[in-house]
Amino acid sequence: MLIKIVIVLFLLMIIFTLATSFYYLAKDKGQGDRVVRRLSWRIGLSLVLILSLFGAYKMGWIEPGSKPPVRYSEGQ
């Protein structure tokens, strides 16, 4: 359960940095570097999340869904 909370928090932080970068893009009208810094944070957070998910999978902390996919017979 803790892993799910951490993943959701990372996704919320990524959305927040994306929203603030859009705000600074509109406010600064292309002047300044706040947009670039916010987008760099977003990229960094995304990389940390992806690498953390991969590491947690390799260590066995998380695993793929256990339900098999739904399969329909060909006669229907």
mmCIF file of the N, C-alpha and C atoms, coordinates in Angstrom:
data_MODEL
# 
_entry.id   MODEL 
# 
loop_
_atom_site.group_PDB 
_atom_site.id 
_atom_site.type_symbol 
_atom_site.label_atom_id 
_atom_site.label_alt_id 
_atom_site.label_comp_id 
_atom_site.label_asym_id 
_atom_site.label_entity_id 
_atom_site.label_seq_id 
_atom_site.pdbx_PDB_ins_code 
_atom_site.Cartn_x 
_atom_site.Cartn_y 
_atom_site.Cartn_z 
_atom_site.occupancy 
_atom_site.B_iso_or_equiv 
_atom_site.pdbx_formal_charge 
_atom_site.auth_seq_id 
_atom_site.auth_comp_id 
_atom_site.auth_asym_id 
_atom_site.auth_atom_id 
_atom_site.pdbx_PDB_model_num 
ATOM 1   N N  . MET A 1 1  ? 0.825   -1.194  0.000   1.00 0.00 ? 1  MET A N  1 
ATOM 2   C CA . MET A 1 1  ? 0.000   0.000   0.000   1.00 0.00 ? 1  MET A CA 1 
ATOM 3   C C  . MET A 1 1  ? 0.870   1.258   0.000   1.00 0.00 ? 1  MET A C  1 
ATOM 4   N N  . LEU A 1 2  ? 2.006   1.199   0.698   1.00 0.00 ? 2  LEU A N  1 
ATOM 5   C CA . LEU A 1 2  ? 2.897   2.355   0.750   1.00 0.00 ? 2  LEU A CA 1 
ATOM 6   C C  . LEU A 1 2  ? 3.435   2.693   -0.637  1.00 0.00 ? 2  LEU A C  1 
ATOM 7   N N  . ILE A 1 3  ? 3.730   1.670   -1.420  1.00 0.00 ? 3  ILE A N  1 
ATOM 8   C CA . ILE A 1 3  ? 4.238   1.885   -2.780  1.00 0.00 ? 3  ILE A CA 1 
ATOM 9   C C  . ILE A 1 3  ? 3.209   2.627   -3.618  1.00 0.00 ? 3  ILE A C  1 
ATOM 10  N N  . LYS A 1 4  ? 1.945   2.278   -3.481  1.00 0.00 ? 4  LYS A N  1 
ATOM 11  C CA . LYS A 1 4  ? 0.890   2.942   -4.256  1.00 0.00 ? 4  LYS A CA 1 
ATOM 12  C C  . LYS A 1 4  ? 0.780   4.406   -3.882  1.00 0.00 ? 4  LYS A C  1 
ATOM 13  N N  . ILE A 1 5  ? 0.915   4.711   -2.598  1.00 0.00 ? 5  ILE A N  1 
ATOM 14  C CA . ILE A 1 5  ? 0.846   6.104   -2.149  1.00 0.00 ? 5  ILE A CA 1 
ATOM 15  C C  . ILE A 1 5  ? 2.018   6.899   -2.703  1.00 0.00 ? 5  ILE A C  1 
ATOM 16  N N  . VAL A 1 6  ? 3.198   6.311   -2.696  1.00 0.00 ? 6  VAL A N  1 
ATOM 17  C CA . VAL A 1 6  ? 4.380   6.983   -3.232  1.00 0.00 ? 6  VAL A CA 1 
ATOM 18  C C  . VAL A 1 6  ? 4.223   7.242   -4.728  1.00 0.00 ? 6  VAL A C  1 
ATOM 19  N N  . ILE A 1 7  ? 3.698   6.270   -5.451  1.00 0.00 ? 7  ILE A N  1 
ATOM 20  C CA . ILE A 1 7  ? 3.485   6.438   -6.897  1.00 0.00 ? 7  ILE A CA 1 
ATOM 21  C C  . ILE A 1 7  ? 2.499   7.565   -7.162  1.00 0.00 ? 7  ILE A C  1 
ATOM 22  N N  . VAL A 1 8  ? 1.400   7.599   -6.426  1.00 0.00 ? 8  VAL A N  1 
ATOM 23  C CA . VAL A 1 8  ? 0.405   8.658   -6.613  1.00 0.00 ? 8  VAL A CA 1 
ATOM 24  C C  . VAL A 1 8  ? 0.996   10.018  -6.273  1.00 0.00 ? 8  VAL A C  1 
ATOM 25  N N  . LEU A 1 9  ? 1.803   10.105  -5.208  1.00 0.00 ? 9  LEU A N  1 
ATOM 26  C CA . LEU A 1 9  ? 2.437   11.370  -4.847  1.00 0.00 ? 9  LEU A CA 1 
ATOM 27  C C  . LEU A 1 9  ? 3.387   11.844  -5.948  1.00 0.00 ? 9  LEU A C  1 
ATOM 28  N N  . PHE A 1 10 ? 4.156   10.925  -6.510  1.00 0.00 ? 10 PHE A N  1 
ATOM 29  C CA . PHE A 1 10 ? 5.041   11.291  -7.614  1.00 0.00 ? 10 PHE A CA 1 
ATOM 30  C C  . PHE A 1 10 ? 4.232   11.792  -8.807  1.00 0.00 ? 10 PHE A C  1 
ATOM 31  N N  . LEU A 1 11 ? 3.138   11.120  -9.136  1.00 0.00 ? 11 LEU A N  1 
ATOM 32  C CA . LEU A 1 11 ? 2.317   11.564  -10.265 1.00 0.00 ? 11 LEU A CA 1 
ATOM 33  C C  . LEU A 1 11 ? 1.712   12.940  -10.003 1.00 0.00 ? 11 LEU A C  1 
ATOM 34  N N  . LEU A 1 12 ? 1.288   13.193  -8.775  1.00 0.00 ? 12 LEU A N  1 
ATOM 35  C CA . LEU A 1 12 ? 0.752   14.514  -8.435  1.00 0.00 ? 12 LEU A CA 1 
ATOM 36  C C  . LEU A 1 12 ? 1.827   15.601  -8.530  1.00 0.00 ? 12 LEU A C  1 
ATOM 37  N N  . MET A 1 13 ? 3.038   15.280  -8.103  1.00 0.00 ? 13 MET A N  1 
ATOM 38  C CA . MET A 1 13 ? 4.132   16.254  -8.230  1.00 0.00 ? 13 MET A CA 1 
ATOM 39  C C  . MET A 1 13 ? 4.455   16.525  -9.700  1.00 0.00 ? 13 MET A C  1 
ATOM 40  N N  . ILE A 1 14 ? 4.408   15.495  -10.524 1.00 0.00 ? 14 ILE A N  1 
ATOM 41  C CA . ILE A 1 14 ? 4.668   15.681  -11.955 1.00 0.00 ? 14 ILE A CA 1 
ATOM 42  C C  . ILE A 1 14 ? 3.596   16.559  -12.574 1.00 0.00 ? 14 ILE A C  1 
ATOM 43  N N  . ILE A 1 15 ? 2.346   16.341  -12.232 1.00 0.00 ? 15 ILE A N  1 
ATOM 44  C CA . ILE A 1 15 ? 1.252   17.171  -12.751 1.00 0.00 ? 15 ILE A CA 1 
ATOM 45  C C  . ILE A 1 15 ? 1.386   18.605  -12.244 1.00 0.00 ? 15 ILE A C  1 
ATOM 46  N N  . PHE A 1 16 ? 1.776   18.779  -10.976 1.00 0.00 ? 16 PHE A N  1 
ATOM 47  C CA . PHE A 1 16 ? 1.951   20.115  -10.411 1.00 0.00 ? 16 PHE A CA 1 
ATOM 48  C C  . PHE A 1 16 ? 3.039   20.877  -11.144 1.00 0.00 ? 16 PHE A C  1 
ATOM 49  N N  . THR A 1 17 ? 4.188   20.237  -11.401 1.00 0.00 ? 17 THR A N  1 
ATOM 50  C CA . THR A 1 17 ? 5.261   20.939  -12.100 1.00 0.00 ? 17 THR A CA 1 
ATOM 51  C C  . THR A 1 17 ? 4.869   21.256  -13.543 1.00 0.00 ? 17 THR A C  1 
ATOM 52  N N  . LEU A 1 18 ? 4.079   20.393  -14.158 1.00 0.00 ? 18 LEU A N  1 
ATOM 53  C CA . LEU A 1 18 ? 3.598   20.680  -15.508 1.00 0.00 ? 18 LEU A CA 1 
ATOM 54  C C  . LEU A 1 18 ? 2.651   21.876  -15.505 1.00 0.00 ? 18 LEU A C  1 
ATOM 55  N N  . ALA A 1 19 ? 1.760   21.938  -14.513 1.00 0.00 ? 19 ALA A N  1 
ATOM 56  C CA . ALA A 1 19 ? 0.816   23.057  -14.419 1.00 0.00 ? 19 ALA A CA 1 
ATOM 57  C C  . ALA A 1 19 ? 1.531   24.371  -14.119 1.00 0.00 ? 19 ALA A C  1 
ATOM 58  N N  . THR A 1 20 ? 2.509   24.334  -13.215 1.00 0.00 ? 20 THR A N  1 
ATOM 59  C CA . THR A 1 20 ? 3.216   25.575  -12.905 1.00 0.00 ? 20 THR A CA 1 
ATOM 60  C C  . THR A 1 20 ? 4.076   26.035  -14.080 1.00 0.00 ? 20 THR A C  1 
ATOM 61  N N  . SER A 1 21 ? 4.619   25.103  -14.836 1.00 0.00 ? 21 SER A N  1 
ATOM 62  C CA . SER A 1 21 ? 5.393   25.516  -16.010 1.00 0.00 ? 21 SER A CA 1 
ATOM 63  C C  . SER A 1 21 ? 4.484   26.170  -17.047 1.00 0.00 ? 21 SER A C  1 
ATOM 64  N N  . PHE A 1 22 ? 3.269   25.677  -17.194 1.00 0.00 ? 22 PHE A N  1 
ATOM 65  C CA . PHE A 1 22 ? 2.321   26.321  -18.110 1.00 0.00 ? 22 PHE A CA 1 
ATOM 66  C C  . PHE A 1 22 ? 1.960   27.719  -17.611 1.00 0.00 ? 22 PHE A C  1 
ATOM 67  N N  . TYR A 1 23 ? 1.775   27.851  -16.293 1.00 0.00 ? 23 TYR A N  1 
ATOM 68  C CA . TYR A 1 23 ? 1.458   29.158  -15.714 1.00 0.00 ? 23 TYR A CA 1 
ATOM 69  C C  . TYR A 1 23 ? 2.585   30.151  -15.975 1.00 0.00 ? 23 TYR A C  1 
ATOM 70  N N  . TYR A 1 24 ? 3.841   29.737  -15.732 1.00 0.00 ? 24 TYR A N  1 
ATOM 71  C CA . TYR A 1 24 ? 4.971   30.632  -15.953 1.00 0.00 ? 24 TYR A CA 1 
ATOM 72  C C  . TYR A 1 24 ? 5.185   30.913  -17.431 1.00 0.00 ? 24 TYR A C  1 
ATOM 73  N N  . LEU A 1 25 ? 4.830   29.980  -18.288 1.00 0.00 ? 25 LEU A N  1 
ATOM 74  C CA . LEU A 1 25 ? 4.926   30.219  -19.719 1.00 0.00 ? 25 LEU A CA 1 
ATOM 75  C C  . LEU A 1 25 ? 3.983   31.335  -20.131 1.00 0.00 ? 25 LEU A C  1 
ATOM 76  N N  . ALA A 1 26 ? 2.756   31.316  -19.597 1.00 0.00 ? 26 ALA A N  1 
ATOM 77  C CA . ALA A 1 26 ? 1.783   32.356  -19.921 1.00 0.00 ? 26 ALA A CA 1 
ATOM 78  C C  . ALA A 1 26 ? 2.131   33.674  -19.246 1.00 0.00 ? 26 ALA A C  1 
ATOM 79  N N  . LYS A 1 27 ? 2.623   33.626  -18.020 1.00 0.00 ? 27 LYS A N  1 
ATOM 80  C CA . LYS A 1 27 ? 2.897   34.841  -17.258 1.00 0.00 ? 27 LYS A CA 1 
ATOM 81  C C  . LYS A 1 27 ? 4.149   35.554  -17.752 1.00 0.00 ? 27 LYS A C  1 
ATOM 82  N N  . ASP A 1 28 ? 5.229   34.811  -17.994 1.00 0.00 ? 28 ASP A N  1 
ATOM 83  C CA . ASP A 1 28 ? 6.509   35.422  -18.369 1.00 0.00 ? 28 ASP A CA 1 
ATOM 84  C C  . ASP A 1 28 ? 6.597   35.773  -19.847 1.00 0.00 ? 28 ASP A C  1 
ATOM 85  N N  . LYS A 1 29 ? 5.698   35.242  -20.662 1.00 0.00 ? 29 LYS A N  1 
ATOM 86  C CA . LYS A 1 29 ? 5.662   35.509  -22.109 1.00 0.00 ? 29 LYS A CA 1 
ATOM 87  C C  . LYS A 1 29 ? 7.006   35.202  -22.791 1.00 0.00 ? 29 LYS A C  1 
ATOM 88  N N  . GLY A 1 30 ? 7.597   34.086  -22.399 1.00 0.00 ? 30 GLY A N  1 
ATOM 89  C CA . GLY A 1 30 ? 8.823   33.655  -23.060 1.00 0.00 ? 30 GLY A CA 1 
ATOM 90  C C  . GLY A 1 30 ? 10.092  34.227  -22.470 1.00 0.00 ? 30 GLY A C  1 
ATOM 91  N N  . GLN A 1 31 ? 10.011  35.120  -21.528 1.00 0.00 ? 31 GLN A N  1 
ATOM 92  C CA . GLN A 1 31 ? 11.189  35.699  -20.887 1.00 0.00 ? 31 GLN A CA 1 
ATOM 93  C C  . GLN A 1 31 ? 11.488  34.923  -19.608 1.00 0.00 ? 31 GLN A C  1 
ATOM 94  N N  . GLY A 1 32 ? 12.743  34.768  -19.291 1.00 0.00 ? 32 GLY A N  1 
ATOM 95  C CA . GLY A 1 32 ? 13.121  34.063  -18.075 1.00 0.00 ? 32 GLY A CA 1 
ATOM 96  C C  . GLY A 1 32 ? 13.300  32.573  -18.310 1.00 0.00 ? 32 GLY A C  1 
ATOM 97  N N  . ASP A 1 33 ? 13.750  31.900  -17.254 1.00 0.00 ? 33 ASP A N  1 
ATOM 98  C CA . ASP A 1 33 ? 14.029  30.474  -17.394 1.00 0.00 ? 33 ASP A CA 1 
ATOM 99  C C  . ASP A 1 33 ? 13.233  29.621  -16.417 1.00 0.00 ? 33 ASP A C  1 
ATOM 100 N N  . ARG A 1 34 ? 12.178  30.175  -15.842 1.00 0.00 ? 34 ARG A N  1 
ATOM 101 C CA . ARG A 1 34 ? 11.387  29.397  -14.882 1.00 0.00 ? 34 ARG A CA 1 
ATOM 102 C C  . ARG A 1 34 ? 10.677  28.226  -15.539 1.00 0.00 ? 34 ARG A C  1 
ATOM 103 N N  . VAL A 1 35 ? 10.251  28.402  -16.776 1.00 0.00 ? 35 VAL A N  1 
ATOM 104 C CA . VAL A 1 35 ? 9.562   27.315  -17.486 1.00 0.00 ? 35 VAL A CA 1 
ATOM 105 C C  . VAL A 1 35 ? 10.525  26.150  -17.714 1.00 0.00 ? 35 VAL A C  1 
ATOM 106 N N  . VAL A 1 36 ? 11.731  26.461  -18.131 1.00 0.00 ? 36 VAL A N  1 
ATOM 107 C CA . VAL A 1 36 ? 12.722  25.421  -18.394 1.00 0.00 ? 36 VAL A CA 1 
ATOM 108 C C  . VAL A 1 36 ? 13.068  24.676  -17.110 1.00 0.00 ? 36 VAL A C  1 
ATOM 109 N N  . ARG A 1 37 ? 13.209  25.412  -16.006 1.00 0.00 ? 37 ARG A N  1 
ATOM 110 C CA . ARG A 1 37 ? 13.528  24.755  -14.736 1.00 0.00 ? 37 ARG A CA 1 
ATOM 111 C C  . ARG A 1 37 ? 12.393  23.843  -14.291 1.00 0.00 ? 37 ARG A C  1 
ATOM 112 N N  . ARG A 1 38 ? 11.134  24.293  -14.431 1.00 0.00 ? 38 ARG A N  1 
ATOM 113 C CA . ARG A 1 38 ? 9.997   23.457  -14.024 1.00 0.00 ? 38 ARG A CA 1 
ATOM 114 C C  . ARG A 1 38 ? 9.897   22.208  -14.897 1.00 0.00 ? 38 ARG A C  1 
ATOM 115 N N  . LEU A 1 39 ? 10.090  22.362  -16.186 1.00 0.00 ? 39 LEU A N  1 
ATOM 116 C CA . LEU A 1 39 ? 10.022  21.201  -17.069 1.00 0.00 ? 39 LEU A CA 1 
ATOM 117 C C  . LEU A 1 39 ? 11.187  20.239  -16.822 1.00 0.00 ? 39 LEU A C  1 
ATOM 118 N N  . SER A 1 40 ? 12.336  20.781  -16.450 1.00 0.00 ? 40 SER A N  1 
ATOM 119 C CA . SER A 1 40 ? 13.468  19.923  -16.089 1.00 0.00 ? 40 SER A CA 1 
ATOM 120 C C  . SER A 1 40 ? 13.142  19.125  -14.831 1.00 0.00 ? 40 SER A C  1 
ATOM 121 N N  . TRP A 1 41 ? 12.492  19.742  -13.860 1.00 0.00 ? 41 TRP A N  1 
ATOM 122 C CA . TRP A 1 41 ? 12.047  19.027  -12.663 1.00 0.00 ? 41 TRP A CA 1 
ATOM 123 C C  . TRP A 1 41 ? 11.075  17.916  -13.042 1.00 0.00 ? 41 TRP A C  1 
ATOM 124 N N  . ARG A 1 42 ? 10.167  18.216  -13.983 1.00 0.00 ? 42 ARG A N  1 
ATOM 125 C CA . ARG A 1 42 ? 9.184   17.211  -14.391 1.00 0.00 ? 42 ARG A CA 1 
ATOM 126 C C  . ARG A 1 42 ? 9.873   16.009  -15.020 1.00 0.00 ? 42 ARG A C  1 
ATOM 127 N N  . ILE A 1 43 ? 10.846  16.265  -15.862 1.00 0.00 ? 43 ILE A N  1 
ATOM 128 C CA . ILE A 1 43 ? 11.582  15.171  -16.496 1.00 0.00 ? 43 ILE A CA 1 
ATOM 129 C C  . ILE A 1 43 ? 12.336  14.361  -15.444 1.00 0.00 ? 43 ILE A C  1 
ATOM 130 N N  . GLY A 1 44 ? 12.968  15.056  -14.503 1.00 0.00 ? 44 GLY A N  1 
ATOM 131 C CA . GLY A 1 44 ? 13.697  14.364  -13.446 1.00 0.00 ? 44 GLY A CA 1 
ATOM 132 C C  . GLY A 1 44 ? 12.785  13.510  -12.581 1.00 0.00 ? 44 GLY A C  1 
ATOM 133 N N  . LEU A 1 45 ? 11.629  14.049  -12.199 1.00 0.00 ? 45 LEU A N  1 
ATOM 134 C CA . LEU A 1 45 ? 10.674  13.284  -11.394 1.00 0.00 ? 45 LEU A CA 1 
ATOM 135 C C  . LEU A 1 45 ? 10.170  12.065  -12.156 1.00 0.00 ? 45 LEU A C  1 
ATOM 136 N N  . SER A 1 46 ? 9.913   12.235  -13.453 1.00 0.00 ? 46 SER A N  1 
ATOM 137 C CA . SER A 1 46 ? 9.454   11.107  -14.262 1.00 0.00 ? 46 SER A CA 1 
ATOM 138 C C  . SER A 1 46 ? 10.501  10.008  -14.341 1.00 0.00 ? 46 SER A C  1 
ATOM 139 N N  . LEU A 1 47 ? 11.765  10.398  -14.520 1.00 0.00 ? 47 LEU A N  1 
ATOM 140 C CA . LEU A 1 47 ? 12.836  9.400   -14.570 1.00 0.00 ? 47 LEU A CA 1 
ATOM 141 C C  . LEU A 1 47 ? 12.997  8.681   -13.243 1.00 0.00 ? 47 LEU A C  1 
ATOM 142 N N  . VAL A 1 48 ? 12.930  9.427   -12.137 1.00 0.00 ? 48 VAL A N  1 
ATOM 143 C CA . VAL A 1 48 ? 13.043  8.799   -10.822 1.00 0.00 ? 48 VAL A CA 1 
ATOM 144 C C  . VAL A 1 48 ? 11.894  7.822   -10.604 1.00 0.00 ? 48 VAL A C  1 
ATOM 145 N N  . LEU A 1 49 ? 10.686  8.204   -11.009 1.00 0.00 ? 49 LEU A N  1 
ATOM 146 C CA . LEU A 1 49 ? 9.535   7.316   -10.843 1.00 0.00 ? 49 LEU A CA 1 
ATOM 147 C C  . LEU A 1 49 ? 9.698   6.043   -11.662 1.00 0.00 ? 49 LEU A C  1 
ATOM 148 N N  . ILE A 1 50 ? 10.094  6.173   -12.908 1.00 0.00 ? 50 ILE A N  1 
ATOM 149 C CA . ILE A 1 50 ? 10.246  4.997   -13.770 1.00 0.00 ? 50 ILE A CA 1 
ATOM 150 C C  . ILE A 1 50 ? 11.347  4.080   -13.248 1.00 0.00 ? 50 ILE A C  1 
ATOM 151 N N  . LEU A 1 51 ? 12.484  4.651   -12.863 1.00 0.00 ? 51 LEU A N  1 
ATOM 152 C CA . LEU A 1 51 ? 13.568  3.831   -12.345 1.00 0.00 ? 51 LEU A CA 1 
ATOM 153 C C  . LEU A 1 51 ? 13.205  3.188   -11.008 1.00 0.00 ? 51 LEU A C  1 
ATOM 154 N N  . SER A 1 52 ? 12.448  3.911   -10.183 1.00 0.00 ? 52 SER A N  1 
ATOM 155 C CA . SER A 1 52 ? 11.998  3.348   -8.912  1.00 0.00 ? 52 SER A CA 1 
ATOM 156 C C  . SER A 1 52 ? 11.025  2.192   -9.126  1.00 0.00 ? 52 SER A C  1 
ATOM 157 N N  . LEU A 1 53 ? 10.122  2.344   -10.079 1.00 0.00 ? 53 LEU A N  1 
ATOM 158 C CA . LEU A 1 53 ? 9.197   1.254   -10.387 1.00 0.00 ? 53 LEU A CA 1 
ATOM 159 C C  . LEU A 1 53 ? 9.949   0.027   -10.894 1.00 0.00 ? 53 LEU A C  1 
ATOM 160 N N  . PHE A 1 54 ? 10.928  0.251   -11.749 1.00 0.00 ? 54 PHE A N  1 
ATOM 161 C CA . PHE A 1 54 ? 11.722  -0.865  -12.260 1.00 0.00 ? 54 PHE A CA 1 
ATOM 162 C C  . PHE A 1 54 ? 12.483  -1.544  -11.127 1.00 0.00 ? 54 PHE A C  1 
ATOM 163 N N  . GLY A 1 55 ? 13.102  -0.739  -10.255 1.00 0.00 ? 55 GLY A N  1 
ATOM 164 C CA . GLY A 1 55 ? 13.838  -1.301  -9.127  1.00 0.00 ? 55 GLY A CA 1 
ATOM 165 C C  . GLY A 1 55 ? 12.940  -2.055  -8.162  1.00 0.00 ? 55 GLY A C  1 
ATOM 166 N N  . ALA A 1 56 ? 11.754  -1.493  -7.876  1.00 0.00 ? 56 ALA A N  1 
ATOM 167 C CA . ALA A 1 56 ? 10.817  -2.166  -6.974  1.00 0.00 ? 56 ALA A CA 1 
ATOM 168 C C  . ALA A 1 56 ? 10.330  -3.478  -7.575  1.00 0.00 ? 56 ALA A C  1 
ATOM 169 N N  . TYR A 1 57 ? 10.147  -3.506  -8.880  1.00 0.00 ? 57 TYR A N  1 
ATOM 170 C CA . TYR A 1 57 ? 9.744   -4.753  -9.547  1.00 0.00 ? 57 TYR A CA 1 
ATOM 171 C C  . TYR A 1 57 ? 10.851  -5.795  -9.450  1.00 0.00 ? 57 TYR A C  1 
ATOM 172 N N  . LYS A 1 58 ? 12.100  -5.367  -9.692  1.00 0.00 ? 58 LYS A N  1 
ATOM 173 C CA . LYS A 1 58 ? 13.219  -6.309  -9.649  1.00 0.00 ? 58 LYS A CA 1 
ATOM 174 C C  . LYS A 1 58 ? 13.452  -6.846  -8.236  1.00 0.00 ? 58 LYS A C  1 
ATOM 175 N N  . MET A 1 59 ? 13.173  -6.027  -7.209  1.00 0.00 ? 59 MET A N  1 
ATOM 176 C CA . MET A 1 59 ? 13.360  -6.474  -5.829  1.00 0.00 ? 59 MET A CA 1 
ATOM 177 C C  . MET A 1 59 ? 12.165  -7.257  -5.299  1.00 0.00 ? 59 MET A C  1 
ATOM 178 N N  . GLY A 1 60 ? 11.091  -7.311  -6.080  1.00 0.00 ? 60 GLY A N  1 
ATOM 179 C CA . GLY A 1 60 ? 9.924   -8.083  -5.674  1.00 0.00 ? 60 GLY A CA 1 
ATOM 180 C C  . GLY A 1 60 ? 8.943   -7.330  -4.790  1.00 0.00 ? 60 GLY A C  1 
ATOM 181 N N  . TRP A 1 61 ? 9.119   -6.016  -4.656  1.00 0.00 ? 61 TRP A N  1 
ATOM 182 C CA . TRP A 1 61 ? 8.203   -5.228  -3.834  1.00 0.00 ? 61 TRP A CA 1 
ATOM 183 C C  . TRP A 1 61 ? 6.863   -5.035  -4.511  1.00 0.00 ? 61 TRP A C  1 
ATOM 184 N N  . ILE A 1 62 ? 6.878   -4.973  -5.834  1.00 0.00 ? 62 ILE A N  1 
ATOM 185 C CA . ILE A 1 62 ? 5.640   -4.871  -6.606  1.00 0.00 ? 62 ILE A CA 1 
ATOM 186 C C  . ILE A 1 62 ? 5.663   -5.950  -7.665  1.00 0.00 ? 62 ILE A C  1 
ATOM 187 N N  . GLU A 1 63 ? 4.495   -6.308  -8.150  1.00 0.00 ? 63 GLU A N  1 
ATOM 188 C CA . GLU A 1 63 ? 4.414   -7.308  -9.210  1.00 0.00 ? 63 GLU A CA 1 
ATOM 189 C C  . GLU A 1 63 ? 3.244   -6.954  -10.110 1.00 0.00 ? 63 GLU A C  1 
ATOM 190 N N  . PRO A 1 64 ? 3.264   -7.451  -11.322 1.00 0.00 ? 64 PRO A N  1 
ATOM 191 C CA . PRO A 1 64 ? 2.175   -7.153  -12.242 1.00 0.00 ? 64 PRO A CA 1 
ATOM 192 C C  . PRO A 1 64 ? 0.852   -7.727  -11.735 1.00 0.00 ? 64 PRO A C  1 
ATOM 193 N N  . GLY A 1 65 ? -0.234  -7.245  -12.278 1.00 0.00 ? 65 GLY A N  1 
ATOM 194 C CA . GLY A 1 65 ? -1.547  -7.734  -11.886 1.00 0.00 ? 65 GLY A CA 1 
ATOM 195 C C  . GLY A 1 65 ? -1.652  -9.239  -12.021 1.00 0.00 ? 65 GLY A C  1 
ATOM 196 N N  . SER A 1 66 ? -2.344  -9.873  -11.079 1.00 0.00 ? 66 SER A N  1 
ATOM 197 C CA . SER A 1 66 ? -2.403  -11.329 -11.072 1.00 0.00 ? 66 SER A CA 1 
ATOM 198 C C  . SER A 1 66 ? -3.565  -11.893 -11.877 1.00 0.00 ? 66 SER A C  1 
ATOM 199 N N  . LYS A 1 67 ? -4.499  -11.044 -12.307 1.00 0.00 ? 67 LYS A N  1 
ATOM 200 C CA . LYS A 1 67 ? -5.635  -11.539 -13.074 1.00 0.00 ? 67 LYS A CA 1 
ATOM 201 C C  . LYS A 1 67 ? -5.230  -11.750 -14.527 1.00 0.00 ? 67 LYS A C  1 
ATOM 202 N N  . PRO A 1 68 ? -5.567  -12.904 -15.079 1.00 0.00 ? 68 PRO A N  1 
ATOM 203 C CA . PRO A 1 68 ? -5.266  -13.111 -16.498 1.00 0.00 ? 68 PRO A CA 1 
ATOM 204 C C  . PRO A 1 68 ? -6.208  -12.250 -17.354 1.00 0.00 ? 68 PRO A C  1 
ATOM 205 N N  . PRO A 1 69 ? -5.796  -11.888 -18.546 1.00 0.00 ? 69 PRO A N  1 
ATOM 206 C CA . PRO A 1 69 ? -6.661  -11.088 -19.398 1.00 0.00 ? 69 PRO A CA 1 
ATOM 207 C C  . PRO A 1 69 ? -7.900  -11.878 -19.814 1.00 0.00 ? 69 PRO A C  1 
ATOM 208 N N  . VAL A 1 70 ? -8.952  -11.161 -20.107 1.00 0.00 ? 70 VAL A N  1 
ATOM 209 C CA . VAL A 1 70 ? -10.208 -11.804 -20.525 1.00 0.00 ? 70 VAL A CA 1 
ATOM 210 C C  . VAL A 1 70 ? -10.052 -12.291 -21.953 1.00 0.00 ? 70 VAL A C  1 
ATOM 211 N N  . ARG A 1 71 ? -10.370 -13.529 -22.186 1.00 0.00 ? 71 ARG A N  1 
ATOM 212 C CA . ARG A 1 71 ? -10.286 -14.094 -23.528 1.00 0.00 ? 71 ARG A CA 1 
ATOM 213 C C  . ARG A 1 71 ? -11.678 -14.586 -23.932 1.00 0.00 ? 71 ARG A C  1 
ATOM 214 N N  . TYR A 1 72 ? -12.037 -14.235 -25.135 1.00 0.00 ? 72 TYR A N  1 
ATOM 215 C CA . TYR A 1 72 ? -13.337 -14.650 -25.663 1.00 0.00 ? 72 TYR A CA 1 
ATOM 216 C C  . TYR A 1 72 ? -13.125 -15.784 -26.657 1.00 0.00 ? 72 TYR A C  1 
ATOM 217 N N  . SER A 1 73 ? -14.056 -16.713 -26.667 1.00 0.00 ? 73 SER A N  1 
ATOM 218 C CA . SER A 1 73 ? -13.921 -17.811 -27.614 1.00 0.00 ? 73 SER A CA 1 
ATOM 219 C C  . SER A 1 73 ? -14.241 -17.287 -29.014 1.00 0.00 ? 73 SER A C  1 
ATOM 220 N N  . GLU A 1 74 ? -13.729 -17.949 -30.003 1.00 0.00 ? 74 GLU A N  1 
ATOM 221 C CA . GLU A 1 74 ? -13.880 -17.476 -31.369 1.00 0.00 ? 74 GLU A CA 1 
ATOM 222 C C  . GLU A 1 74 ? -15.271 -17.689 -31.915 1.00 0.00 ? 74 GLU A C  1 
ATOM 223 N N  . GLY A 1 75 ? -16.080 -18.520 -31.301 1.00 0.00 ? 75 GLY A N  1 
ATOM 224 C CA . GLY A 1 75 ? -17.423 -18.821 -31.793 1.00 0.00 ? 75 GLY A CA 1 
ATOM 225 C C  . GLY A 1 75 ? -18.450 -17.758 -31.446 1.00 0.00 ? 75 GLY A C  1 
ATOM 226 N N  . GLN A 1 76 ? -18.114 -16.815 -30.585 1.00 0.00 ? 76 GLN A N  1 
ATOM 227 C CA . GLN A 1 76 ? -19.114 -15.815 -30.162 1.00 0.00 ? 76 GLN A CA 1 
ATOM 228 C C  . GLN A 1 76 ? -19.076 -14.591 -30.980 1.00 0.00 ? 76 GLN A C  1 
# 
